[in-house]
């Protein structure tokens, strides 16, 4: 019983980490949109979560690369755009791994009870 409680807390922490990773992914996608439209990065990485930012651009960043869709990298893109897309790919892979761990832990807790 004690083990199930510990794993439940661990799952909760992993879900919080998953939420932060997804917020960071949206911030990277916002930076990519900013790079493509304005040819420069915003001042801060987390600029999309400020109150003064355009909500249309933030919503577009939210829907730019959904989680289970690939990030298309073109050789025609500039180096900074390619780097930004590579960062989004790395975050996607990290999110997949955290999801796998959460699912495995949830199955273990379900079987332990």
C-alpha positions in Angstrom: 0.0 0.0 0.0 2.8 2.4 0.8 4.5 1.6 -2.5 1.3 2.6 -4.4 1.2 5.9 -2.6 4.9 6.6 -3.5 4.3 5.7 -7.1 1.1 7.9 -7.2 3.2 10.9 -6.0 5.8 10.1 -8.5 3.2 9.9 -11.3 1.9 13.3 -10.2 5.4 14.8 -10.4 5.9 13.3 -13.8 2.6 14.8 -15.0 3.7 18.2 -13.7 7.0 17.8 -15.6 5.0 16.8 -18.7 3.0 20.0 -18.4 6.1 22.2 -18.1 7.7 20.4 -21.1 4.6 21.0 -23.2 4.6 24.7 -22.2 8.3 24.9 -23.2 7.5 23.2 -26.5 4.9 25.9 -27.2 7.4 28.5 -26.3 9.9 27.0 -28.8 7.2 26.9 -31.5 6.4 30.5 -30.7 10.0 31.4 -31.2 10.0 29.5 -34.5 7.0 31.4 -35.7 8.6 34.7 -34.6 11.8 33.7 -36.5 9.8 32.9 -39.7 7.6 36.0 -39.6 9.9 38.6 -38.2 13.4 37.2 -39.0 14.5 37.4 -35.4 14.0 35.6 -32.1 11.9 37.2 -29.3 13.8 38.6 -26.4 12.9 35.8 -23.9 12.2 32.1 -24.5 9.0 32.2 -22.5 7.7 35.4 -24.2 4.6 33.7 -25.5 3.2 33.3 -22.0 3.2 37.1 -21.3 0.0 39.0 -21.1 1.1 41.6 -23.8 1.7 39.1 -26.5 -0.7 38.6 -29.5 -3.0 35.7 -28.6 -3.5 34.9 -32.3 0.2 34.1 -32.7 0.3 32.2 -29.4 -2.7 30.1 -30.6 -1.0 29.5 -33.9 2.1 28.4 -32.0 0.0 26.0 -30.0 -1.3 24.3 -33.1 2.0 24.5 -35.2 3.3 21.0 -34.5 0.8 18.8 -32.6 2.4 16.2 -30.4 2.0 13.1 -32.7 2.8 14.8 -36.0 6.3 15.1 -37.3 8.3 18.3 -37.4 9.3 18.8 -41.0 12.9 19.9 -41.5 13.8 21.4 -44.8 17.4 21.8 -46.1 16.2 25.2 -47.6 15.6 26.6 -44.1 18.2 28.9 -42.5 20.4 27.4 -39.8 18.6 29.1 -36.9 15.2 27.8 -38.1 16.7 24.3 -38.4 18.1 24.6 -34.9 14.7 25.7 -33.6 13.0 22.7 -35.3 15.6 20.3 -33.9 14.9 21.7 -30.4 11.2 21.0 -30.9 11.9 17.5 -32.1 14.1 16.9 -29.0 11.3 18.2 -26.7 8.8 15.9 -28.5 11.0 12.9 -27.9 11.4 13.8 -24.3 7.6 14.2 -23.9 7.1 10.7 -25.4 9.5 9.2 -22.9 7.8 10.9 -20.0 4.5 9.7 -21.3 5.8 6.1 -21.5 7.1 6.3 -18.0 3.8 7.7 -16.7 1.9 4.9 -18.4 4.2 2.2 -17.1 4.0 3.6 -13.5 0.2 3.8 -13.8 -0.1 0.2 -14.9 2.2 -0.8 -12.0 0.1 1.1 -9.5 -3.0 -0.5 -10.9 -1.6 -4.0 -10.6 -0.2 -3.4 -7.1 -3.6 -2.6 -5.7 
